[in-house]
């Protein structure tokens, strides 16, 4: 009888981790291939109605990433532009329409916006989503294309010449070095705002490209492993995902890395925030079960630059704007305005 009880106990103890490991193995491909939200004509008309309210105009903006992937999106210009641009980044399984609400108040304030479908999302190409590993270089290509299309002075146009910056002569081959430390024009600034996956992407993009001067990130993941614990814990019990069901995380990330060919450990907004001292406004939603506030708190603790953390009472995942629209607008616009004055 005792042996039988021991056998049953062992089965009950080992079965959940085993099932979790199997589940992680089979979920890995879906994690790399998120459901696409199609950019339908109805959604485009919905966006155009929003732009019309602010008197803004949009134009198609297609960018070729460094690996050849075609990224599709829009540039939207307000009636009275202030000279600065905000790059908007949507969440996983969404497309550029997911950030229309944010675009509306930014356009009202005079900011021009870039709204792109992330790779493997919406109308953009790309076989897989990499949650920032490739997307950060996509952002660099988007900024390059923006500067060219807006005819913003760059070192490309000054080939063979040298410019003086902070008392030092700088080779014209280093585009980023100039744009990161001197003003392209007196009023030109590049900011970024993202939510969920988009928040993680923009944090990693800002670390990789100093032309992004300040970042607003709502409901970002801290890193891939930490996010996998929440999914393993059924979005309610991350402690369970870190203990009994931890094999889900191990096999998910292991197989995902083998299928995608990129180092999962390096997909980390926490590391990004620690690697470059850029200003960041972190927004976390108090009732978020998908990516709880501990993710934003980890990023906040690691961030080296000027930083703010707003914990939104009662809000669910990426719902801060819906819960407190006036406060959201005030905080974001004040944050960008403050960093527009800093050079």
C-alpha positions in Angstrom: 0.0 0.0 0.0 2.8 2.4 0.9 4.6 1.7 -2.4 1.4 2.4 -4.3 1.0 5.7 -2.5 4.6 6.6 -3.2 4.1 5.7 -6.9 1.0 7.8 -7.1 2.7 10.7 -5.4 5.6 10.6 -7.8 3.3 10.5 -10.8 1.4 13.5 -9.4 4.6 15.3 -8.8 6.3 14.6 -12.1 3.4 14.7 -14.4 2.8 18.5 -14.4 6.4 19.4 -15.2 6.5 16.7 -18.0 3.2 18.0 -19.5 4.6 21.6 -19.2 7.7 20.7 -21.0 5.7 19.1 -23.8 3.5 22.1 -24.0 6.4 24.5 -24.3 7.9 22.4 -27.1 4.7 22.6 -29.2 4.0 26.2 -28.4 7.4 27.5 -29.6 6.5 27.7 -33.3 3.3 29.7 -32.4 5.4 32.1 -30.3 7.6 32.8 -33.4 4.5 33.0 -35.8 1.9 35.2 -34.0 -1.5 35.5 -35.5 -1.6 38.2 -38.1 -4.3 40.9 -37.8 -5.0 41.8 -41.4 -5.0 45.4 -42.4 -8.5 45.6 -43.9 -10.1 48.5 -45.8 -12.5 48.9 -42.9 -9.5 49.4 -40.5 -7.9 51.9 -42.9 -11.1 53.9 -43.2 -11.3 53.9 -39.4 -7.8 55.3 -39.2 -8.4 57.9 -41.9 -11.5 59.1 -39.9 -9.3 59.6 -36.9 -6.7 61.5 -38.9 -9.4 63.7 -40.5 -10.5 64.8 -37.0 -7.1 66.3 -36.4 -6.7 67.6 -39.9 -3.7 65.3 -40.5 -2.6 63.6 -43.7 -1.1 60.2 -44.2 1.1 58.7 -46.8 2.3 55.2 -47.4 5.8 54.6 -46.0 7.5 51.3 -47.1 11.0 50.5 -45.8 13.3 47.7 -46.8 15.0 46.2 -43.7 18.7 45.2 -43.8 17.8 41.5 -44.4 15.5 42.4 -47.3 12.2 42.2 -45.4 9.6 44.8 -46.6 8.1 46.8 -43.8 4.9 48.6 -44.5 3.4 51.5 -42.7 2.4 55.2 -42.8 3.9 58.6 -42.1 1.2 60.9 -40.7 1.7 64.6 -40.6 -0.5 67.0 -38.5 -1.9 70.3 -39.8 0.6 72.3 -37.8 3.7 70.1 -37.3 6.2 71.0 -34.6 9.1 69.4 -36.4 9.4 66.3 -34.2 8.5 62.7 -34.9 7.2 59.9 -32.8 7.7 56.3 -33.8 4.7 54.2 -32.7 5.0 50.4 -32.0 2.0 48.1 -31.6 1.7 44.9 -29.7 2.0 41.2 -30.7 -0.7 39.9 -33.0 -1.8 43.5 -33.9 -0.9 46.0 -36.6 -0.5 49.7 -36.9 -4.2 50.4 -36.3 -3.6 49.3 -32.7 -1.8 52.6 -32.0 -4.3 54.9 -33.7 -5.6 56.3 -30.4 -2.1 57.3 -29.3 -1.4 58.9 -32.8 -4.5 61.1 -32.5 -3.4 63.0 -29.4 0.2 63.2 -30.6 -1.0 64.7 -33.9 -3.2 67.2 -32.1 -0.1 68.3 -30.2 1.8 68.8 -33.5 3.9 65.7 -33.5 4.3 63.8 -36.8 4.1 60.0 -36.4 5.4 56.9 -38.1 3.1 53.9 -37.7 4.7 50.7 -39.1 3.5 47.1 -39.0 6.2 45.1 -37.3 7.8 42.3 -39.2 5.6 39.2 -39.5 2.6 41.5 -38.6 -0.1 43.2 -40.6 1.1 44.0 -44.1 4.8 43.7 -43.4 6.9 40.8 -44.5 9.2 38.5 -42.5 8.8 34.8 -41.7 9.0 35.2 -37.9 8.7 37.7 -35.0 11.8 38.0 -32.9 10.6 40.5 -30.3 13.4 43.0 -30.7 16.3 41.0 -31.9 15.8 41.9 -35.6 13.2 44.6 -35.0 15.8 46.9 -33.5 17.7 47.0 -36.8 14.4 47.4 -38.5 13.9 50.6 -36.5 17.3 51.8 -37.6 16.3 51.3 -41.2 13.0 53.1 -40.6 14.8 56.1 -39.1 17.3 56.1 -42.0 14.4 56.1 -44.5 12.5 58.9 -42.5 15.6 61.2 -42.6 16.0 60.6 -46.4 12.3 61.1 -47.2 12.1 64.3 -45.0 15.4 65.6 -46.5 16.8 66.0 -43.0 20.5 67.0 -43.3 22.7 63.9 -42.8 26.4 63.1 -43.3 25.5 61.2 -46.4 25.0 64.5 -48.2 28.3 65.7 -46.9 30.4 62.9 -48.3 34.1 63.6 -48.2 33.7 66.6 -45.9 34.3 66.8 -42.1 32.2 68.6 -39.5 33.3 70.0 -36.2 31.3 68.7 -33.2 32.2 69.6 -29.6 35.6 70.9 -30.7 36.5 67.6 -32.5 36.5 66.8 -36.2 34.2 64.0 -37.1 34.4 61.8 -40.2 31.3 62.0 -42.4 31.0 58.2 -42.5 29.5 58.0 -39.0 25.9 59.0 -39.4 24.8 58.0 -35.9 27.6 59.9 -34.1 26.4 63.2 -35.5 22.7 62.6 -35.1 23.2 61.4 -31.5 25.0 64.4 -30.2 24.0 67.4 -32.3 20.7 68.7 -33.6 19.7 67.7 -37.2 17.6 70.9 -37.2 16.7 73.2 -34.4 13.3 71.5 -33.9 13.8 68.0 -35.2 13.6 65.3 -32.6 12.8 61.6 -32.7 10.9 59.9 -29.9 9.2 56.6 -29.6 6.2 55.0 -27.9 5.3 51.4 -27.8 3.0 49.0 -26.0 3.5 45.4 -25.0 5.7 43.7 -27.6 6.1 47.2 -29.1 7.3 48.6 -25.8 10.0 45.9 -25.6 11.0 46.6 -29.2 11.3 50.3 -28.7 13.4 49.9 -25.6 15.8 47.7 -27.5 15.8 50.0 -30.5 16.7 53.0 -28.3 19.6 51.2 -26.9 20.9 50.3 -30.4 20.2 53.7 -32.0 20.9 56.9 -30.1 18.9 58.9 -32.6 15.9 57.9 -30.5 16.0 60.6 -27.9 13.3 59.4 -25.4 11.0 56.4 -25.0 7.5 55.8 -23.6 7.0 52.1 -23.0 3.7 50.6 -21.7 3.5 47.0 -20.4 6.9 45.9 -21.7 8.3 42.5 -21.0 11.5 42.4 -19.0 13.1 39.6 -21.0 11.9 36.5 -22.8 12.5 34.1 -19.9 10.6 36.3 -17.4 7.7 36.6 -19.8 7.6 32.9 -20.3 7.1 32.4 -16.6 3.9 34.3 -16.8 2.6 32.2 -19.6 3.7 29.0 -17.9 1.8 30.2 -14.8 -1.4 30.6 -16.9 -1.0 34.4 -16.6 -2.0 34.3 -12.9 0.7 32.4 -11.0 4.2 33.4 -12.2 5.6 31.7 -9.1 4.1 28.4 -10.5 5.8 29.2 -13.9 9.1 29.6 -12.1 8.8 26.3 -10.1 6.6 23.4 -10.9 5.8 24.4 -14.5 9.3 25.9 -15.3 10.0 23.2 -17.9 7.4 25.0 -20.1 9.8 28.0 -20.2 12.9 25.9 -20.7 11.6 24.0 -23.7 9.7 27.0 -25.2 12.9 29.1 -25.2 15.2 26.3 -26.2 13.1 25.2 -29.2 12.4 28.8 -30.1 16.0 29.6 -30.2 16.8 26.6 -32.4 14.0 27.3 -34.8 14.7 31.0 -35.1 18.5 31.1 -34.8 18.8 34.0 -32.5 20.0 34.2 -28.8 16.9 34.4 -26.7 18.8 35.7 -23.7 19.8 38.8 -25.6 16.2 39.7 -26.3 16.0 41.8 -23.1 14.6 45.3 -22.5 16.2 45.1 -19.1 19.7 44.8 -20.7 18.7 47.5 -23.2 17.7 50.0 -20.5 21.0 49.4 -18.7 23.2 49.7 -21.8 22.4 53.3 -22.8 21.3 56.2 -20.6 18.2 57.4 -22.6 15.2 59.0 -20.9 12.3 56.5 -20.4 8.7 56.8 -19.2 7.6 53.3 -18.1 3.9 52.7 -17.8 2.6 49.5 -16.1 -1.1 48.5 -15.7 -1.9 47.5 -12.1 -4.3 44.6 -13.2 -2.1 43.4 -16.0 -1.9 39.6 -16.0 -0.1 39.1 -19.3 2.9 41.2 -18.3 2.6 42.3 -14.7 4.2 45.4 -13.2 7.2 43.4 -12.0 8.5 43.6 -15.6 8.4 47.4 -15.8 9.8 47.5 -12.3 12.8 45.4 -13.4 13.4 47.7 -16.3 13.1 50.8 -14.1 15.6 49.4 -11.7 18.1 48.7 -14.5 17.6 52.0 -16.4 20.6 54.3 -16.3 19.0 57.4 -17.8 16.3 59.8 -16.5 13.4 57.6 -15.7 9.8 57.7 -14.6 7.4 54.8 -13.6 3.6 55.3 -13.7 1.6 52.4 -12.2 -1.9 52.8 -13.5 -4.6 52.0 -10.9 -7.1 49.3 -12.0 -5.9 49.2 -15.6 -5.5 45.9 -17.6 -2.9 45.1 -20.2 -2.1 48.1 -22.4 -5.3 49.8 -21.1 -3.8 52.9 -19.4 -5.0 55.3 -22.1 -8.5 53.9 -21.9 -8.6 54.2 -18.1 -7.0 57.6 -17.7 -6.9 59.3 -21.1 -6.2 62.8 -19.8 -3.5 61.7 -17.4 -1.9 59.5 -20.2 -1.8 62.5 -22.6 -0.5 64.8 -20.0 2.3 62.5 -18.9 3.4 61.6 -22.4 3.3 65.1 -23.8 5.1 66.6 -20.8 7.7 63.9 -21.1 8.4 64.6 -24.8 8.3 68.3 -24.3 10.8 68.1 -21.5 13.2 66.0 -23.7 12.7 68.3 -26.6 14.5 71.0 -24.7 17.4 68.8 -23.8 20.3 68.5 -26.3 
